[in-house]
Amino acid sequence: MNSAETNLTRYLELENLLNGFFAVFDYCYSKCIKSELEKSQGRPVAACCRDKYYCLYDLPHPAFERLREEREKRYGKPQDQDRQNAVSPCEYHDPFTGCRLGTHKSPICLAFFCRKAIDYLRTEFGDYTYDYLGFNYALEWVLTGDLSEPQYREFRDSIIQMVQKVTKTLPENQFAKQVS
């Protein structure tokens, strides 16, 4: 496997870990999108997705091009997305559930956590390690190969520890509900 493929594989591994964290933490949908839908009486909402962030922040680098190619292979090109009830400029945004992409998200989209979510993570779970810009840069560096092997392992381990910390705090039945 060449280094570009290794970098993409590592990036996708971290994305999987972060998706697991977001599923267990469950702030974005249950505390934000769901609430916004209730306030709007079921009309579509943009929540935090207010721009084509993947276009604005992806680096002009072959690794980002490779990620985009794989994304489009799996989910289709941006212009081919169903845009009914569009409230966000992002073609991959679903106005009722949020991001349509299960994988192959841009680092900025994968890492983003609003201030309220970060505060909730701190107050409810006592975790002060999440820094969305730091996570964004680390994810970019994994993708481009600019994060050393020890730094990569340390970042991966920090995500695993974050998941474990949140999981330990949840009541057992709530955790089972989150992962099913």
Secondary structure as the mmCIF struct_conf table of DSSP 4:
data_model
#
loop_
_struct_conf.conf_type_id
_struct_conf.id
_struct_conf.beg_label_comp_id
_struct_conf.beg_label_asym_id
_struct_conf.beg_label_seq_id
_struct_conf.end_label_comp_id
_struct_conf.end_label_asym_id
_struct_conf.end_label_seq_id
HELX_RH_AL_P HELX_RH_AL_P1 SER A 3 PHE A 25
HELX_RH_PI_P HELX_RH_PI_P1 CYS A 28 ILE A 33
HELX_RH_AL_P HELX_RH_AL_P2 LYS A 34 LYS A 39
TURN_TY1_P TURN_TY1_P1 SER A 40 GLY A 42
TURN_TY1_P TURN_TY1_P2 ALA A 47 CYS A 48
BEND BEND1 ASP A 51 ASP A 51
HELX_RH_AL_P HELX_RH_AL_P3 TYR A 53 TYR A 57
BEND BEND2 PRO A 60 HIS A 61
HELX_RH_AL_P HELX_RH_AL_P4 PRO A 62 TYR A 75
HELX_RH_3T_P HELX_RH_3T_P1 PRO A 78 ASP A 80
BEND BEND3 GLN A 81 GLN A 81
TURN_TY1_P TURN_TY1_P3 GLN A 84 ASN A 85
BEND BEND4 SER A 88 PRO A 89
TURN_TY1_P TURN_TY1_P4 GLU A 91 TYR A 92
STRN STRN1 HIS A 93 ASP A 94
TURN_TY1_P TURN_TY1_P5 PRO A 95 THR A 97
STRN STRN2 GLY A 98 CYS A 99
BEND BEND5 GLY A 102 THR A 103
HELX_RH_AL_P HELX_RH_AL_P5 PRO A 107 ALA A 111
HELX_RH_AL_P HELX_RH_AL_P6 ARG A 115 PHE A 125
HELX_RH_AL_P HELX_RH_AL_P7 TYR A 132 THR A 144
TURN_TY1_P TURN_TY1_P6 GLY A 145 GLY A 145
BEND BEND6 LEU A 147 LEU A 147
HELX_RH_AL_P HELX_RH_AL_P8 GLU A 149 THR A 169
BEND BEND7 LEU A 170 LEU A 170
HELX_RH_AL_P HELX_RH_AL_P9 GLU A 172 VAL A 179
#
